[in-house]
Amino acid sequence: MSSMTDIVFLLLIFFMLTSTLVTVNALDIMLPKAQGKTENKKSTAVSITKGLDFYVDKNKVSEKELESYLLAQLNNQENPTIVLRAEEGVPIEKAVQVLDIANRNKIKVVLAVRPK
């Protein structure tokens, strides 16, 4: 049995040494470097507090005026984006209401979640 383990260790060492000699077939290319600046994309934040107060970029907005206010804020943007922040304990219906507004008007929504 000991001769069998010697052969297994010999094969193991052989394959470990030969595998390090294999080179990866990769191309060595020089990637271009960009000289331009990145575009700063502005997004509008919608926050919902536990007291069911709606804020659009720190401006308090009533629930009835939320859609018209958002559309006025996002009117001139090319790819409008809303960042939705809802405090813990806010009914899901209020967050879905903002998602419905965004869906009707083809606005992208990003959900902001606070890590634990």
C-alpha positions as CSV (number, residue, x, y, z in Angstrom):
1,M,0.0,0.0,0.0
2,S,2.9,2.4,0.7
3,S,4.2,2.0,-2.8
4,M,0.8,2.9,-4.2
5,T,0.8,6.2,-2.2
6,D,4.3,6.9,-3.4
7,I,3.1,6.6,-7.0
8,V,0.1,8.9,-6.3
9,F,2.3,11.6,-4.7
10,L,4.7,11.3,-7.6
11,L,1.9,11.8,-10.1
12,L,0.5,14.7,-8.1
13,I,3.9,16.5,-8.0
14,F,4.4,15.8,-11.7
15,F,1.0,17.4,-12.6
16,M,1.5,20.3,-10.3
17,L,4.8,21.1,-11.9
18,T,3.6,20.7,-15.5
19,S,0.5,22.8,-14.9
20,T,2.6,25.8,-13.9
21,L,4.4,25.7,-17.2
22,V,1.3,26.0,-19.3
23,T,0.7,29.6,-20.5
24,V,-2.7,31.1,-21.1
25,N,-3.4,32.0,-24.8
26,A,-4.1,35.6,-24.3
27,L,-3.5,38.6,-26.5
28,D,-1.3,41.4,-25.1
29,I,-3.1,44.4,-26.3
30,M,-2.9,48.1,-25.4
31,L,-6.3,49.5,-24.5
32,P,-7.1,53.1,-25.4
33,K,-7.3,55.7,-22.7
34,A,-10.3,58.1,-22.6
35,Q,-9.6,61.8,-22.5
36,G,-13.2,62.9,-22.1
37,K,-15.1,63.5,-18.9
38,T,-18.0,61.4,-17.7
39,E,-21.4,62.9,-17.8
40,N,-22.9,63.7,-14.4
41,K,-26.4,62.2,-14.5
42,K,-28.8,63.9,-12.1
43,S,-31.5,61.9,-10.5
44,T,-34.4,63.1,-8.4
45,A,-34.9,61.6,-5.0
46,V,-38.4,60.8,-3.7
47,S,-38.5,60.1,0.1
48,I,-41.4,58.8,2.1
49,T,-41.3,59.2,5.9
50,K,-43.1,57.1,8.5
51,G,-45.6,60.0,8.9
52,L,-46.5,59.5,5.2
53,D,-44.9,62.8,4.2
54,F,-43.6,62.9,0.6
55,Y,-40.3,64.8,-0.2
56,V,-38.9,65.4,-3.6
57,D,-35.3,66.6,-3.2
58,K,-35.9,67.9,0.3
59,N,-39.1,69.7,-0.8
60,K,-42.2,68.6,1.0
61,V,-44.9,67.7,-1.5
62,S,-48.5,66.6,-0.9
63,E,-49.5,63.2,-2.1
64,K,-52.0,64.6,-4.6
65,E,-49.4,67.0,-6.2
66,L,-46.7,64.4,-6.3
67,E,-47.1,63.3,-9.9
68,S,-47.4,66.8,-11.4
69,Y,-44.4,68.0,-9.3
70,L,-42.3,65.1,-10.4
71,L,-43.2,65.6,-14.0
72,A,-42.2,69.3,-13.7
73,Q,-38.9,68.4,-12.1
74,L,-38.1,65.7,-14.8
75,N,-39.4,67.6,-17.8
76,N,-36.2,68.5,-19.5
77,Q,-34.1,65.5,-18.6
78,E,-33.1,63.0,-21.3
79,N,-33.2,59.8,-19.3
80,P,-35.1,60.7,-16.1
81,T,-34.4,58.7,-13.0
82,I,-36.1,58.6,-9.6
83,V,-34.3,57.4,-6.5
84,L,-37.0,56.0,-4.2
85,R,-36.3,56.1,-0.4
86,A,-39.0,54.8,2.0
87,E,-38.5,54.6,5.8
88,E,-39.1,51.3,7.5
89,G,-42.8,51.0,8.4
90,V,-44.1,52.9,5.4
91,P,-47.1,51.0,3.8
92,I,-46.0,49.3,0.6
93,E,-48.9,50.9,-1.2
94,K,-47.2,54.3,-0.9
95,A,-44.0,53.1,-2.5
96,V,-46.1,51.3,-5.2
97,Q,-47.9,54.6,-5.9
98,V,-44.5,56.2,-6.7
99,L,-43.6,53.2,-8.9
100,D,-46.9,53.5,-10.7
101,I,-46.3,57.2,-11.4
102,A,-42.8,56.3,-12.8
103,N,-44.2,53.5,-14.9
104,R,-47.0,55.6,-16.5
105,N,-44.5,58.3,-17.5
106,K,-41.6,55.9,-18.5
107,I,-39.3,57.0,-15.7
108,K,-36.5,54.8,-14.4
109,V,-36.7,54.0,-10.7
110,V,-33.8,53.1,-8.4
111,L,-34.7,51.8,-5.0
112,A,-32.4,53.0,-2.2
113,V,-32.0,50.6,0.6
114,R,-30.1,51.3,3.8
115,P,-27.6,48.5,4.6
116,K,-27.9,46.8,8.0
